Amino acid sequence: MRAMTVETMDPATQASRPARGVAFYVGVALVLAGVGLLGYVGWQFYGTNFVAKQAQERVVADLQEQWTAGGPAPVQEEPDAAPPRDDVKLGDASALIRIPRFGDDYVIPVLEGIGDDELSTGYGHFPDTADPGERGNYALAAHRITHGEPLRDMPKLRPGDEIVVETRDAVYTYELDTNPNELVVTFEDIWVIDPVPTNPTGGVQPPSQERGQRLITLTTCAELFHTDDRMIAFGHLVDTEVKQPQ
């Protein structure tokens, strides 16, 4: 019988094993971090859109049901006046937006406020700006990418395109006056939501620089992957159709 022998390990080999172990775990950590990052990016670009579109459809259906149940308001004496609305709180849905250039099935809710919750569900209506059809500036914001992407195709809009705003009481049709590709501002340029917005640089201006006008302003990110600048489009009210009692 051969005697059993005990092999001894080279000290240099023993010393190198812990180093390889650390490198292995660092590599695993980097791979997991990469997978996590890809998952986050995937969620932002696909997951948020899926969730937001479901939420938009639900809010649209709920709002239409509320309007049907409540019925329209009485016809106003002033034909082009906005019928009075019930008190609408921040976060509440208040209108529906249709943009024919974006397709017949394009219907997005408008929520009061421009917080994350509102913008993840549809358009946000800037507080303290005009309501639909009112004198002043009905100012709206929406995502161009992620969270349903209501204004992803905003660069395709052109002067003359219609923005149709439906409320419980009426349907307001606005016509765009400016090309959104021609007016990009910083997020600090809040003049665009003023009741009478005036471009301080003297460049692209809203359609009429006078009080009493009924404007709409659309704002979104100027670039798909950068959020410091805003793309702006101005329009004015061209038609009001008050819903008749049924």
C-alpha positions in Angstrom: 0.0 0.0 0.0 1.3 3.4 -0.9 1.7 5.8 1.9 -0.7 8.8 1.8 1.1 12.0 1.2 -0.1 15.5 2.2 0.5 18.1 -0.5 1.5 21.4 0.7 0.3 24.6 -1.0 2.7 27.2 -2.2 2.5 30.2 0.1 2.2 32.5 -2.9 -0.8 30.6 -4.1 -2.4 30.8 -0.7 -1.9 34.6 -0.6 -3.4 35.1 -4.0 -6.7 33.4 -3.2 -8.2 36.2 -1.0 -7.4 38.7 -3.7 -9.2 36.7 -6.3 -12.1 36.4 -3.9 -12.4 40.1 -3.4 -12.3 40.7 -7.2 -15.0 38.1 -7.7 -17.4 39.7 -5.3 -16.6 43.2 -6.6 -17.4 41.9 -10.1 -20.7 40.3 -8.9 -21.6 43.6 -7.2 -20.9 45.5 -10.4 -23.0 43.1 -12.5 -25.9 43.4 -10.0 -25.6 47.2 -10.1 -25.7 47.1 -13.9 -28.8 44.9 -13.9 -30.4 47.2 -11.3 -29.6 50.3 -13.5 -31.0 48.6 -16.6 -34.1 47.7 -14.6 -34.5 51.3 -13.4 -34.1 52.6 -17.0 -36.5 50.0 -18.3 -39.1 51.0 -15.7 -38.7 54.7 -16.5 -39.1 54.3 -20.2 -41.6 51.4 -20.3 -43.0 50.7 -16.9 -44.1 54.3 -16.1 -45.7 54.6 -19.6 -47.7 51.4 -19.0 -48.9 52.5 -15.6 -49.6 56.1 -16.7 -51.7 55.1 -19.7 -53.8 52.8 -17.6 -54.3 55.6 -15.1 -55.2 58.0 -17.9 -57.8 55.7 -19.3 -59.3 55.2 -15.9 -59.5 58.9 -15.2 -61.0 59.7 -18.6 -63.7 57.1 -18.0 -64.4 58.3 -14.5 -64.6 61.9 -15.5 -67.0 61.2 -18.4 -69.2 59.2 -16.0 -69.2 62.0 -13.5 -70.2 64.5 -16.2 -73.0 62.2 -17.5 -74.3 61.8 -14.0 -74.1 65.4 -13.1 -75.4 66.9 -16.3 -74.3 70.1 -17.9 -74.6 73.6 -16.3 -77.3 76.1 -17.6 -76.4 78.0 -20.7 -74.7 81.3 -19.9 -76.0 84.7 -21.0 -72.6 85.6 -22.5 -72.0 83.1 -25.3 -68.3 83.1 -25.1 -68.0 83.0 -21.4 -66.8 80.0 -19.5 -69.6 78.4 -17.5 -68.8 78.5 -13.8 -67.3 75.2 -12.5 -67.6 73.6 -9.2 -64.7 74.0 -6.9 -61.9 71.8 -8.2 -59.1 70.9 -5.8 -55.5 70.3 -6.6 -55.1 66.8 -8.0 -58.7 66.6 -9.3 -59.3 65.9 -13.0 -61.1 68.9 -14.6 -60.9 68.5 -18.4 -60.1 66.3 -21.3 -57.6 67.3 -24.1 -57.9 66.1 -27.7 -55.3 67.0 -30.3 -56.5 65.9 -33.8 -52.9 65.9 -35.2 -52.1 63.2 -32.6 -54.9 60.9 -33.8 -58.6 60.3 -33.2 -58.0 58.1 -30.1 -55.9 60.8 -28.4 -57.7 61.8 -25.2 -55.7 62.8 -22.1 -57.1 64.1 -18.8 -56.1 67.4 -17.3 -55.5 67.5 -13.5 -55.3 70.6 -11.3 -51.7 71.2 -10.3 -48.3 70.4 -11.8 -46.9 68.1 -9.1 -45.5 64.6 -9.8 -48.8 62.9 -9.2 -50.6 65.2 -11.7 -48.0 64.9 -14.4 -47.8 61.2 -14.0 -51.5 60.9 -14.9 -51.9 63.4 -17.7 -51.7 67.2 -18.2 -51.2 69.5 -15.3 -53.0 72.8 -15.1 -50.8 75.6 -13.6 -52.5 77.0 -10.5 -53.7 80.6 -10.7 -53.9 80.5 -14.5 -57.2 80.8 -16.4 -59.7 77.9 -16.6 -60.8 76.6 -20.0 -62.5 79.3 -22.1 -61.8 82.1 -19.6 -60.1 85.3 -20.3 -56.4 85.0 -19.6 -54.0 82.1 -20.2 -55.0 78.5 -19.8 -51.5 77.1 -19.1 -50.8 73.4 -19.2 -47.7 71.2 -18.7 -47.1 67.5 -19.7 -44.3 65.0 -20.0 -42.7 64.5 -23.3 -41.1 61.2 -22.3 -42.0 58.7 -19.6 -45.3 58.7 -17.6 -47.5 58.3 -20.6 -45.7 60.9 -22.8 -48.7 63.1 -23.6 -46.6 65.6 -25.5 -43.9 63.3 -27.0 -45.0 64.5 -30.5 -45.2 68.2 -29.6 -42.5 69.1 -32.2 -45.0 68.0 -34.9 -47.5 70.7 -33.9 -47.8 73.7 -36.3 -49.7 77.0 -36.3 -53.3 76.2 -37.2 -53.5 72.9 -35.3 -56.4 72.6 -33.0 -56.4 71.9 -29.2 -59.8 70.8 -28.1 -60.6 71.1 -24.4 -63.7 69.5 -23.0 -65.1 70.2 -19.6 -68.3 69.2 -17.9 -70.1 72.2 -19.3 -68.5 73.0 -22.7 -66.1 72.1 -25.5 -63.5 74.8 -26.2 -61.4 74.8 -29.4 -58.1 76.6 -29.4 -56.0 77.2 -32.5 -52.2 77.2 -32.2 -50.5 80.4 -33.3 -46.8 79.5 -32.8 -44.5 76.7 -33.8 -43.2 74.9 -30.7 -39.8 74.3 -32.3 -39.3 78.1 -32.5 -39.7 78.9 -28.8 -37.5 77.2 -26.2 -37.1 78.8 -22.7 -35.5 77.8 -19.4 -37.6 76.4 -16.6 -37.2 79.8 -14.9 -39.0 81.7 -17.7 -42.4 81.8 -16.0 -43.5 84.7 -18.2 -45.0 82.1 -20.6 -47.9 81.4 -18.2 -48.7 85.1 -17.4 -52.3 86.2 -18.2 -50.7 88.4 -20.9 -47.4 86.7 -21.7 -44.8 88.9 -23.3 -41.5 87.5 -24.5 -38.8 89.7 -22.9 -36.3 88.8 -25.6 -38.5 90.2 -28.3 -38.6 86.8 -30.1 -41.7 84.6 -30.6 -44.7 86.2 -29.1 -48.2 85.0 -28.2 -50.9 85.9 -30.8 -52.3 89.1 -29.1 -50.7 91.4 -26.6 -53.8 92.8 -25.1 -56.0 92.1 -22.1 -59.2 90.1 -22.5 -57.6 87.5 -24.8 -58.3 83.8 -24.2 -55.0 81.9 -24.7 -53.8 78.4 -24.2 -50.1 77.6 -23.5 -48.6 74.1 -23.8 -45.2 73.4 -22.1 -43.0 70.3 -22.1 -39.4 69.3 -22.1 -37.4 70.7 -25.0 -35.2 67.6 -25.3 -36.1 63.9 -24.7 -33.3 63.3 -22.2 -32.7 66.7 -20.7 -35.2 68.7 -18.6 -33.7 72.1 -18.0 -35.3 73.8 -21.0 -39.0 74.0 -22.0 -40.7 73.9 -25.4 -43.6 76.3 -25.6 -46.6 76.7 -27.9 -49.2 79.4 -27.7 -52.8 79.4 -29.1 -56.0 81.3 -28.9 -59.7 80.4 -28.4 -61.6 80.2 -31.7 -64.8 78.3 -30.7 -67.0 77.6 -27.7 -69.7 75.0 -27.7 -71.7 75.0 -24.5 -73.3 71.6 -23.7 -77.0 71.7 -23.8 -79.2 70.2 -21.1 -80.5 66.8 -22.1 
